[in-house]
Amino acid sequence: MESPTASCELNYCNTDISLNSILLQDELLLTSALIRYQLIMKHVFPAHQELFGKTVRDRVNSETSGNYYSLLMEVMETVENMA
C-alpha cells in the first residue's frame, strides 16, 4: 500500500505536469491565432484600446515575458509595419 505522503507527492507532480501542459497548449493556440490573423490585427489594436483602455503593446508588456514576449512583439511590429 502506498503511503499518503507518496500519494500527495504523486498527485502534486501530476497536477504540475497537467498545468504546464495546459499553459503550453494555450500559448500554442494563441500564437497560432496571432500569426494566422496578422492581417486583421491592424483593426483589432484600436478596438482593443477602445474596449479595454489599454493598448495591446501595453498588455503584452505587462502580462508576458521571455520568448513568448519576443514573439508577440515581433508579430505586433510586423502588423504595425503593414499598416
The 8 nearest C-alpha neighbors of each residue, nearest first, counted from 0:
[[1, 2, 3, 6, 5, 4, 7, 9],
 [2, 0, 5, 3, 6, 4, 7, 9],
 [1, 3, 5, 4, 6, 0, 7, 8],
 [4, 2, 6, 5, 7, 1, 8, 0],
 [5, 3, 7, 6, 2, 8, 1, 9],
 [6, 4, 8, 2, 7, 3, 9, 1],
 [5, 7, 3, 9, 4, 8, 10, 2],
 [8, 6, 10, 4, 9, 5, 11, 3],
 [7, 9, 5, 11, 6, 10, 12, 4],
 [8, 10, 6, 12, 7, 11, 5, 13],
 [11, 9, 7, 13, 12, 8, 14, 6],
 [12, 10, 14, 8, 9, 13, 7, 15],
 [11, 13, 15, 9, 10, 14, 8, 16],
 [14, 12, 10, 16, 15, 11, 17, 9],
 [15, 13, 17, 11, 12, 16, 10, 18],
 [14, 16, 12, 18, 13, 17, 11, 19],
 [17, 15, 13, 19, 14, 18, 20, 12],
 [16, 18, 14, 20, 15, 19, 13, 21],
 [19, 17, 21, 15, 20, 16, 14, 22],
 [20, 18, 22, 16, 17, 21, 23, 15],
 [19, 21, 17, 23, 18, 22, 16, 24],
 [22, 20, 18, 24, 23, 19, 25, 17],
 [23, 21, 25, 19, 24, 20, 18, 26],
 [22, 24, 26, 20, 25, 21, 19, 27],
 [23, 25, 21, 27, 22, 26, 28, 20],
 [26, 24, 22, 28, 23, 27, 29, 21],
 [27, 25, 23, 29, 24, 28, 30, 22],
 [28, 26, 30, 24, 25, 29, 31, 23],
 [27, 29, 25, 31, 30, 26, 24, 32],
 [30, 28, 32, 26, 31, 27, 25, 33],
 [29, 31, 27, 33, 32, 28, 26, 34],
 [32, 30, 28, 34, 29, 33, 35, 27],
 [31, 33, 35, 29, 30, 34, 36, 28],
 [34, 32, 30, 36, 35, 31, 37, 29],
 [33, 35, 31, 37, 32, 36, 30, 74],
 [34, 36, 32, 33, 37, 31, 38, 30],
 [35, 37, 33, 38, 34, 39, 32, 40],
 [38, 36, 40, 34, 39, 35, 33, 78],
 [37, 39, 36, 40, 41, 78, 35, 81],
 [38, 40, 41, 37, 42, 36, 43, 78],
 [39, 41, 43, 37, 42, 38, 44, 36],
 [40, 42, 39, 43, 44, 78, 82, 38],
 [43, 41, 40, 39, 44, 45, 46, 38],
 [42, 44, 40, 46, 41, 45, 47, 39],
 [43, 45, 47, 46, 42, 41, 40, 55],
 [46, 44, 48, 47, 43, 42, 49, 41],
 [47, 45, 49, 43, 48, 44, 50, 42],
 [48, 46, 50, 44, 45, 49, 51, 43],
 [47, 49, 52, 53, 54, 45, 51, 46],
 [50, 48, 46, 47, 52, 51, 45, 53],
 [49, 51, 47, 48, 52, 46, 53, 45],
 [50, 52, 48, 53, 47, 49, 54, 46],
 [53, 51, 48, 49, 50, 54, 47, 46],
 [52, 54, 48, 51, 57, 55, 58, 47],
 [55, 53, 48, 57, 56, 58, 47, 44],
 [54, 56, 58, 57, 59, 44, 53, 47],
 [55, 57, 59, 54, 58, 60, 72, 75],
 [58, 56, 60, 54, 55, 59, 61, 53],
 [57, 59, 55, 61, 60, 56, 62, 54],
 [58, 60, 56, 62, 57, 63, 61, 55],
 [61, 59, 57, 58, 62, 56, 63, 68],
 [60, 62, 58, 59, 63, 57, 64, 56],
 [61, 63, 59, 60, 58, 64, 57, 68],
 [64, 62, 68, 59, 60, 61, 67, 65],
 [65, 63, 68, 67, 66, 62, 69, 60],
 [64, 66, 68, 67, 69, 63, 70, 71],
 [65, 67, 69, 68, 70, 64, 71, 63],
 [66, 68, 70, 69, 65, 64, 71, 63],
 [69, 67, 64, 63, 71, 65, 66, 70],
 [70, 68, 66, 72, 67, 71, 73, 65],
 [71, 69, 67, 73, 72, 68, 66, 74],
 [70, 72, 74, 68, 73, 69, 75, 67],
 [71, 73, 75, 69, 74, 70, 76, 68],
 [74, 72, 76, 70, 71, 75, 77, 69],
 [73, 75, 71, 77, 72, 76, 78, 70],
 [76, 74, 78, 72, 77, 73, 79, 71],
 [77, 75, 79, 73, 78, 74, 80, 72],
 [78, 76, 74, 80, 75, 79, 73, 81],
 [77, 79, 75, 81, 76, 80, 37, 74],
 [80, 78, 76, 81, 82, 77, 75, 41],
 [79, 81, 77, 78, 82, 76, 75, 41],
 [82, 80, 78, 79, 77, 41, 38, 76],
 [81, 79, 80, 78, 41, 77, 38, 42]]
